Structure formats: structure tokens, C-alpha cells
């Protein structure tokens, strides 16, 4: 019995990542981090800013996402997101830039609590990978 | 009859026009390849999104209190039409086909006594519509500066739509765009995006029970605006592929027509040159005879 399942990450422009041999994926779901193993029950959830960790034979990979939807069905995990970067390849000044924008957004006082929560989350994650 | 010099000039001018149309055809062909690629690559995202929404809307517990973007306002009074065209001309019937389709729809609406609001995306559509429906156009968006269709632009459009929906400025929203079938055929499409029409394809329908986290309603509220961006992005991709395809075949025709014209003019030129020579010969011979 293999413990592997299929992962597909798509963004609006293209299919970002396709892996057949994933053993575990940890996603930053809206209500907390969620680990997904093989034969997980079918689930739909959406993401908050955070790090997706992908474990496979070839090791661990990390991706930063800002939002997205995940769907797990029949050992197929699909992640739909409009903003995803590989943590390894992302340039430092790009993170700085995103941090600046997020901090400016967070300083505004006319945003809703939920939006503020999401932005603070984003700042925290960006700082942690910086 | 035109003089030899005139004909020569005309041939040269047609030839240079042909050069331009040929170059435009080449450029369009190269761009078409790219646009087609990105349209194909963008497809999985919108398909998956559609599937998830379908599953969600079936699983929703309380249909009465479903998000407005899914169920609609319950009225059918004000229609918002988003007409998506290109920013550049010289692409055959591309823009006029969309406009024709949209105008038909508009007149149907006005016959039924509905109120109409128009958003135009792309300057060509705005140019053609403002003469008749100028007072109905509430917004004109143009992405002249973006090289390719990108998601960021699509989000801008959808933000405007959602804002207007939340202010209850319209009940039903339809987008008009060209669907890319192949290089010579583009089909103008009208697609309703608000309230969302869930097409229930029997084969796609899954009997799976999903677990939702958080609950369906909350996911739907977050997902529906994203779906609008996705649909608009899809329309933009289809449109840009169609535009290049239409331009390519239009320029191909133009090049061929120019070639035919050059041939015809050349024959005429040769004939008149021959006629002039014959005339001169006759003059010389008859002059010699009279001596």
C-alpha cells in the first residue's frame, strides 16, 4: 500500500504544480492549519495567508499563498489560488515590498475586523519567511 | 484611362499596403499562439472553480438565505451588461459581432421594459455603443496598457461589478465576449454571471458528500466574488485569443486581395505600355510612308 496521493496547484494563468507522489500536505486553512494524508475525507475549505508544506519522496517544499480554495476528493488534492510563490525562489526584496503594502493596509482604520485579521496574518507569515 | 505613371504609383502603393497587412498577419499569428496557450492553461482553474461551486450550491443547507450573488435579488428589473471588446481595430468582424449580439439583447430588454446599464471593457466597444446607448453606459474600462490579459485586470472589473451589486444598482449581470473556436470562427457569447447560473451537467454531478470547513455558506460567500473574477478572466482570455484569430484571418484576406489587385493593375499597366508602343510605331510607319 502506497501512502501517496496526487496534488495539483492551479492559478488562473496556468497549472502551477502537479505532483503524483505526495505523502502529506499541510495547508493554512481558514480555521487553522490542516494536514492532509491519503484517504482523507472529501473536503472543501479555503485558505488564509500562510505556508503550504508539501512532503514527498523528494523532500519538503514550501509555498507561500495569500488565499485560495482547496478541494480533496478521491485522493486528489486541488488547490486553487491566485497568488502562490515558492518560498525557496522568492526574492527578498519582493517580500519586503509585499510587507510594506500589507503594513500600510493594516494601518488603515476603516477596514473590517476580518480583513485586518487576514492582513495581520499575512504580515506575520511574511516576516517569518523573511 | 490612367497614365502609365499613375498606374505605376498605384501598384507601388498597393504593394506597400500588402507588406503591412502581411506583417500584421505574422504578428497576429505569433500573438495568437501565446493567447491560445494561456487560454488553455487558464482552463483548469475555471473548470475546478465551477465544479466546486456546483458541489457547494447543491450541498447548501438553507437555500433561502443563500448569498445574494448565487440566488439573485429576487427581482428582474435592472440589467447590467458588460460588453468586452478589444482596444485595437483591424480585426475583421470581431468587435462588430459582439456589438451586434449585445445590441440584439439590449433591444430585447427594452421591449420587455427592463432598465439597462452598460459597462464597456475595451475602447472599441465603447466607440461603437456610445452613439446609440451613450446615456446607458455607466463605466468604460480599458486595459490598453496591459500587454496580455491578466488576472489583476479581471479582478478590477469584478470588483466594480460586485460593488455595484452590493449597492443594489442591478439585479442581473450578463457578460458579452467572443468564444474562441478556431482561427476563422469566433462565437459571440452572452453569459449570465450574477446571479450565477449553475449548469447541472449530469456527468459532472457528483454524489460525494463533502465536509466543509467552515460551513457552506461562509465558503460560498468567499468563493462567489472569486468566481466572478475567474469568469471574467476566462472571458478575457477567450477574447484575446479570438481577437488575434480574427485579426489573423482578416489580414490574410487583405493580403490576398492586395495580391489580386497588384496582378490586375500590372496587367493593365502592361497593356497600356504595349498600346503606347504600338501607337508610336504606327505613327513612325505612317510618317515614313507619307514621304
Interface residues (C-beta under 8 A of the other chain):
Chain A: X8 X10 X11 X12 X13 X14 X15 X29 X30 X31 X34 X41 X42 X43 X44 X45 X46 X69 X71 X73 X78 X80 X82
Chain B: X38 X41 X42 X44 X45 X46 X48 X49 X51 X52 X55 X56 X150 X151 X154 X155 X206 X208 X209 X210 X211 X212 X213 X214 X219 X222 X223 X226 X229 X230 X233
